[in-house]
Amino acid sequence: MPTRKQSSSSPGKRRCILSLAELRSTKDISQTDVAETMEMTQGEVSRFERRSDVRVSSLTRYIEALGGHIELHARFSKTETYTLKLGGQK
């Protein structure tokens, strides 16, 4: 299994930097289950997980299929961070 990099973005919180496949694995969800939720084939999910460039809308659907939600932040310095509101998000 690939080494997971530790991020120290905030004191007291440890976050792992994972691939999409590793994240899915931590949730104990199969590619087939994700494919069913996203109305894709298992092969399409496999290819999606290996892509280096994905659309935010596709990533949002994938994360929602895992039971989560996306929060997008733009960081310009340690003290200047903005949470972005995209499209129809409330």
N, C-alpha and C positions, 0 to 999 in steps of 0.2 A: 504494500500500500504506500502511496506517495507520502512524503513527509508533509505535515501540516505546519504552516507558518503561523506563529503567534503574533497577534497584533496587540499593541498596548495603547490603543486610541483613547482609553479613559481609565483612570486609576480604579482598581478593584474589579474591573471587568476584563475577562480574557475571551478573546474571540479567535476562532480558527478561520483561516482562509482555506476554503474548500472548493473543489470543482463541483459542478452541478450534480454529477453522478454521486460524488461523496456525500453531498448534502442530502440527496434523495435516500441514499443508503442509511444515513443517520436517522431518518424518519421511518425506516423499515417499510418503504413503499416500492413496489416493483415498477419497472418501465411500462409494463402492460397496464398497470393500474393508472399511471400517469397518462398513458396514451388514451385510455378509455375516457378519462375526465376531459382531456384536451381535444377529443375527437380526432385523434391521429393514430397512426400505426405505431407499433413498438419500435420498428426500424427508424421511423421519423424521430421518435424521442431519442433514440440512441445517437443519431446524427446531430440532433439539436444539442445534446449534452457535450458533444465534442467540438462544437463550433467555437471559434475565438471571437466572433462578432455576431451579436444577436440584437434584435430589436427589443426595446424596452417593453412594448406591448406583448411580445412573445414571452419574454422573461417573466412578466407579470402573470400571464396565464399559467406558466410552469410553476411558479411559486405558489399561486393559488391552488393548483392541483395537489400541491404538497400540504395544503392547509394553512399557508402563511399569507403575508401581504408584503408588498414592496414599499419601502421608504427610500426616496432618492434625496441625497444631500450633496450640495456643492460646497467644498471646503477650499478656502483661499488662504487661510492661515490657521494657527492653533485656536484663535479666538473668533474667526470670521467664518461661520458656517450657515448655510441657508438650506431649508427644506423646500424642495421644489414641488409645486402643484402642477400636475400634467393633465391636459385634456379635461375629461369629465370627472376627475377626482374631486371629492368634497373636502 
